[in-house]
Amino acid sequence: MNIREYIGKNHEHSSFDFNVHQVEYYFICNLINGLNNNGSPTNPDSHQVGIEWVQINDLLDYRIYPKELRRYIVRYSRNEKSPVYLGDIN
């Protein structure tokens, strides 16, 4: 698990989320019994068009937010340790 803090005034979108301060929790999950449902998202955000599994080795080539989280996912896949609290990253 990782915890990321986001303080809007410190990042690229500060012009419209200056007053935003949020704490996000990221969990490690596994498919149950190999179940892989590639259907439509059950609760998509307003701009979501689908879901897709990507290879860990290609993760840095994708636009994923927070951007820094990609590095920690890759490190985890290599059994490298990383801190639980990642700080105010984007």
C-alpha positions as CSV (number, residue, x, y, z in Angstrom):
1,M,0.0,0.0,0.0
2,N,1.1,3.6,-0.7
3,I,-0.3,6.8,0.5
4,R,-0.1,9.9,-1.6
5,E,-0.9,13.4,-0.5
6,Y,-1.8,16.0,-3.1
7,I,-1.7,19.7,-2.2
8,G,-3.0,21.5,-5.3
9,K,-1.2,24.8,-4.9
10,N,2.1,22.9,-5.2
11,H,1.4,21.4,-8.7
12,E,0.8,22.2,-12.3
13,H,-3.0,22.6,-11.9
14,S,-2.7,25.2,-9.1
15,S,-4.7,27.8,-11.1
16,F,-7.9,25.8,-10.6
17,D,-7.3,23.5,-7.7
18,F,-5.3,25.8,-5.4
19,N,-7.5,25.0,-2.4
20,V,-7.5,21.2,-3.0
21,H,-5.8,19.1,-0.4
22,Q,-6.4,15.3,-0.5
23,V,-5.0,12.1,0.7
24,E,-5.2,9.0,-1.5
25,Y,-4.6,5.4,-0.6
26,Y,-3.3,2.9,-3.2
27,F,-3.6,-0.8,-2.6
28,I,-2.0,-3.9,-4.1
29,C,-4.7,-6.2,-5.6
30,N,-4.9,-9.5,-7.3
31,L,-7.5,-11.1,-9.5
32,I,-9.6,-13.7,-7.7
33,N,-9.3,-17.2,-9.3
34,G,-7.8,-15.7,-12.4
35,L,-11.1,-13.8,-13.2
36,N,-10.4,-11.2,-15.8
37,N,-13.5,-9.2,-16.7
38,N,-12.6,-6.9,-19.5
39,G,-16.1,-5.5,-19.8
40,S,-17.3,-2.0,-19.3
41,P,-16.2,-0.1,-16.2
42,T,-18.9,-0.4,-13.4
43,N,-18.4,3.2,-12.1
44,P,-16.5,5.2,-14.7
45,D,-15.6,8.8,-14.3
46,S,-17.1,11.3,-16.7
47,H,-14.3,11.1,-19.3
48,Q,-13.4,7.4,-18.9
49,V,-13.7,5.4,-22.1
50,G,-12.7,1.9,-20.9
51,I,-10.2,-0.2,-18.9
52,E,-7.0,-1.9,-20.1
53,W,-4.4,-4.1,-18.5
54,V,-0.9,-2.9,-19.3
55,Q,2.5,-4.6,-19.0
56,I,4.5,-3.4,-16.0
57,N,7.5,-3.0,-18.3
58,D,5.5,-0.5,-20.5
59,L,4.0,1.4,-17.6
60,L,6.3,4.4,-17.9
61,D,5.1,5.0,-21.4
62,Y,1.5,5.6,-20.2
63,R,-0.1,8.7,-19.0
64,I,-1.1,7.8,-15.5
65,Y,-1.7,10.1,-12.5
66,P,-0.1,10.6,-10.2
67,K,2.8,10.3,-12.6
68,E,5.3,9.4,-9.8
69,L,3.2,6.4,-8.8
70,R,4.4,4.6,-12.0
71,R,7.9,4.4,-10.6
72,Y,6.7,2.8,-7.4
73,I,4.6,0.2,-9.2
74,V,7.7,-0.8,-11.3
75,R,9.8,-1.0,-8.1
76,Y,7.2,-3.2,-6.4
77,S,7.2,-5.5,-9.4
78,R,11.0,-5.9,-9.0
79,N,10.6,-6.7,-5.2
80,E,12.3,-3.4,-4.4
81,K,11.2,-1.6,-1.2
82,S,9.5,1.8,-1.3
83,P,8.1,4.0,1.4
84,V,4.5,3.7,2.3
85,Y,4.0,7.5,2.5
86,L,5.0,9.0,-0.8
87,G,4.4,12.7,0.2
88,D,3.0,15.5,-1.9
89,I,3.7,14.1,-5.4
90,N,2.0,14.3,-8.8
